[in-house]
Amino acid sequence: MLSEIFWLFQTLTACFGIFINGLLIYTVLFYTPESIKTYSLIILSHAISDFLACLFHIFTHARFIGTEFTISYASSGLCKYLDSPAACDFAYSFYIHFSSFSLYMILVSFSYRWWILTKSSPTSRALLGVCFAFYIPCFLQVIAFCIAGSKPIDIYRVIHKKYPDYDLSGYQINGQLDIRNIFSLYGFCHLLLPAQPIYCIIIFLRFRIIGHLKEAAGHMSKNTRAMHKQLLTCLTIQAMLPMLNIIAISLFALQLFSIFSDPLIEENMLFFLLLIPTISPIVSFVFIKPYRRIILKMAGKKIDEKRDTFGPSSVSKIEPSKM
């Protein structure tokens, strides 16, 4: 019963993530002002990635099962109803790669904020090039996992030998027999290793940005100081998001090497990854003024121009000439 409740909760969370990211994509495409056109490319790339991550979560609904050097996952999502057993394997690979790309986009967002504080704003082409460069290792991860995929029956035998009491009826079994395979090893390392250094870089950039803003606070108006205070809150929230990725990766490693194993954790481990693409667009709507105003108008809310004097875009809030 508890398992079904968590399954439903994950599904509802993913559906909300699809809706809120779809709304953000629509808002960025049709309501982005000229002052943040460049930065909106990061928001759009991130939103598309998060939208697809939530979609693939519903499609796979994977349960990771730790079996030492074998990567095993049992899918209970829509993919299990397709005739091809490889569908869940393919979908799971894409789901994980979108999660990796989302983490990179948080890093790019922080890097962009720091860059325009110290240098001129980059061109749209340069920013797209950066996003594409970060996507390449993620796409290679998909290819590596797909090549390394093993026959479902072989994976099932490994799981049954390790956990003979598991009832996996109703699941589509997929995985990779040996992560020491060169393709599995690349995908596995790309999934686990970048998270910690990326988080450290994000924290470093956050402190540098905060320090720079505090130094300039004495030359700011009251409204501008309030605006930057909101920016610091935004940075704090966004800096916390990669922690969810690290939690999921830590549980992944504990399960993989059978250090700790529990069916309930197996079924909900990827929920921590799901929270990132669900929370991220909310942060954008709350802290990016043009998008917040559009949503309030869609909801029929009246905007108090006097009170809504700060909290503009991530670009305009550090480029006074565009406020």
GIUR-V26389 format. One record per pair of residues at least 24 apart in sequence whose ideal C-beta (glycine too) atoms are under 7 Angstrom apart, sorted by the first residue. I is the first residue (numbers start at 1). J is the second residue. D is the distance in Angstrom with one decimal. If there is no record, write none. Layout:
I_J_D ; I_J_D
This chain:
2_264_6.9 ; 3_264_6.9 ; 3_267_6.0 ; 6_267_6.3 ; 6_268_5.4 ; 7_61_7.0 ; 10_61_7.0 ; 10_271_5.5 ; 10_274_6.5 ; 11_58_6.2 ; 13_274_5.9 ; 13_278_5.8 ; 14_54_4.6 ; 14_57_4.5 ; 14_58_4.8 ; 14_274_6.0 ; 16_278_6.3 ; 17_50_6.7 ; 17_54_3.5 ; 17_274_6.8 ; 17_277_5.3 ; 17_278_3.9 ; 18_51_6.1 ; 18_54_4.7 ; 18_55_5.8 ; 20_281_4.7 ; 20_282_6.4 ; 21_47_5.0 ; 21_50_4.7 ; 21_51_3.8 ; 21_54_6.5 ; 21_277_6.6 ; 21_281_5.0 ; 22_51_5.9 ; 24_281_4.4 ; 24_284_5.9 ; 24_285_6.8 ; 25_51_6.4 ; 27_291_5.0 ; 27_294_5.4 ; 31_290_6.6 ; 31_294_4.8 ; 32_290_6.9 ; 33_290_5.2 ; 35_313_6.7 ; 35_315_6.5 ; 35_316_5.1 ; 35_322_4.2 ; 36_290_6.8 ; 36_313_4.0 ; 36_315_4.6 ; 36_316_6.3 ; 37_124_7.0 ; 38_121_5.9 ; 38_122_7.0 ; 38_124_5.3 ; 38_127_6.0 ; 38_315_6.9 ; 39_112_6.5 ; 39_313_6.5 ; 39_314_5.6 ; 39_315_4.3 ; 41_124_5.9 ; 41_127_5.1 ; 41_128_6.0 ; 41_131_7.0 ; 42_105_6.4 ; 42_108_5.7 ; 42_109_5.4 ; 42_112_6.1 ; 42_127_6.7 ; 42_131_7.0 ; 43_284_5.9 ; 45_105_6.0 ; 45_131_4.8 ; 46_102_6.5 ; 46_105_4.0 ; 46_280_6.5 ; 47_281_6.0 ; 49_98_5.1 ; 49_101_4.9 ; 49_102_5.2 ; 49_105_6.4 ; 50_102_5.8 ; 50_277_3.2 ; 50_280_5.7 ; 50_281_6.4 ; 52_98_5.3 ; 53_95_6.2 ; 53_98_3.9 ; 53_99_5.8 ; 53_102_6.3 ; 53_277_4.4 ; 54_274_6.9 ; 54_277_5.4 ; 54_278_6.8 ; 56_91_5.4 ; 56_94_5.4 ; 56_95_3.8 ; 56_98_6.6 ; 57_95_6.0 ; 57_274_5.3 ; 59_91_5.0 ; 60_88_5.9 ; 60_91_4.8 ; 60_92_4.9 ; 60_95_5.6 ; 62_92_5.2 ; 62_270_6.1 ; 63_266_5.0 ; 63_267_4.7 ; 64_252_6.4 ; 64_255_5.8 ; 64_266_5.7 ; 64_269_5.5 ; 64_270_6.9 ; 65_159_5.6 ; 65_266_5.6 ; 66_255_3.2 ; 66_256_4.8 ; 66_257_6.8 ; 66_258_5.2 ; 66_261_5.5 ; 67_158_5.1 ; 67_159_6.0 ; 67_162_5.0 ; 68_257_6.3 ; 68_258_5.8 ; 69_178_5.5 ; 69_179_5.4 ; 69_180_6.3 ; 70_155_6.9 ; 70_158_4.9 ; 70_175_6.2 ; 70_176_6.8 ; 70_177_5.4 ; 70_178_6.7 ; 71_175_4.9 ; 71_176_4.5 ; 71_179_5.8 ; 71_184_6.8 ; 72_155_5.3 ; 72_158_6.5 ; 72_159_5.4 ; 72_175_4.0 ; 73_174_5.9 ; 73_175_5.8 ; 74_168_5.5 ; 74_171_3.7 ; 74_172_7.0 ; 74_173_5.5 ; 75_171_6.3 ; 75_172_4.5 ; 75_174_6.8 ; 76_170_6.5 ; 76_171_5.5 ; 79_172_6.4 ; 80_171_6.9 ; 80_172_3.9 ; 85_152_5.0 ; 85_172_6.3 ; 86_149_6.9 ; 88_172_4.5 ; 88_174_5.2 ; 89_146_7.0 ; 89_149_4.7 ; 89_174_4.1 ; 90_146_6.1 ; 92_174_6.6 ; 93_142_4.8 ; 93_145_4.0 ; 93_146_5.5 ; 94_142_5.8 ; 96_191_6.2 ; 97_138_4.5 ; 97_139_6.7 ; 97_141_5.0 ; 97_142_4.7 ; 99_273_4.7 ; 99_276_7.0 ; 100_138_4.9 ; 100_141_6.4 ; 100_190_6.6 ; 100_191_6.5 ; 101_134_6.8 ; 101_135_5.9 ; 101_138_4.5 ; 102_276_5.7 ; 102_277_5.8 ; 103_195_6.4 ; 103_198_6.0 ; 103_242_5.9 ; 103_245_5.5 ; 104_134_4.1 ; 106_202_6.6 ; 106_238_6.2 ; 106_241_6.0 ; 106_242_6.2 ; 107_198_5.2 ; 107_201_6.3 ; 107_202_6.0 ; 108_134_6.5 ; 109_238_7.0 ; 110_202_5.2 ; 110_205_4.3 ; 110_206_6.6 ; 111_205_6.5 ; 113_209_5.7 ; 113_314_6.2 ; 113_318_6.7 ; 114_205_5.0 ; 114_208_5.9 ; 114_209_5.6 ; 116_315_6.8 ; 116_318_6.1 ; 116_319_6.6 ; 117_209_6.4 ; 117_212_5.2 ; 117_318_5.7 ; 137_190_5.8 ; 141_187_4.8 ; 141_190_4.8 ; 141_191_6.9 ; 144_183_4.2 ; 144_186_4.7 ; 144_187_4.2 ; 145_187_4.5 ; 147_183_4.7 ; 148_176_4.6 ; 148_181_5.3 ; 148_183_4.0 ; 148_184_4.2 ; 148_187_6.8 ; 149_174_6.6 ; 149_176_6.2 ; 150_175_6.2 ; 150_176_5.6 ; 150_177_4.4 ; 192_249_5.4 ; 192_253_6.7 ; 195_242_6.5 ; 195_245_5.1 ; 195_246_5.3 ; 195_249_5.5 ; 196_246_6.6 ; 198_242_6.4 ; 199_242_4.5 ; 199_246_6.3 ; 202_239_5.5 ; 202_242_6.2 ; 203_239_6.2 ; 206_235_5.2 ; 206_239_4.9 ; 209_235_6.3 ; 210_235_7.0 ; 223_309_4.9 ; 223_310_5.6 ; 224_320_6.9 ; 226_310_4.7 ; 227_310_3.5 ; 227_311_6.4 ; 227_312_6.7 ; 227_317_5.3 ; 228_317_6.7 ; 230_287_6.4 ; 230_310_5.9 ; 230_311_4.8 ; 231_317_5.2 ; 234_283_6.4 ; 234_287_4.0 ; 237_283_5.5 ; 238_283_6.0 ; 241_276_5.3 ; 241_279_6.4 ; 241_280_6.4 ; 244_272_4.7 ; 244_275_5.1 ; 244_276_5.3 ; 245_273_6.5 ; 245_276_6.3 ; 247_272_4.9 ; 248_272_3.9 ; 248_273_4.8 ; 287_311_6.0 ; 288_313_5.0 ; 288_314_6.4 ; 289_313_6.1
